[in-house]
Amino acid sequence: MITTILSVIIFIPLFMVFSYFFLLDKNIKKTLLSSLLAVTIFISITFVPSLLFLFK
């Protein structure tokens, strides 16, 4: 529960920053790379602590 709240708190500003850069830069390759990075960060923040807790 706490990790989900924390991931939302971290992911929303990151998403806003990436979206701002998407609007400034029309480069498709950079946009896809940045969105992939944002999704990877979100997944790692959400699921990695849960997996570590399960395997302890």
Secondary structure, DSSP 4 states (H G I P E B T S, - for coil): -HHHHHHHHHHHHHHHHHHHHHHH---HHHHHHHHHHHHHHHHHHHHHHHHHHHT-
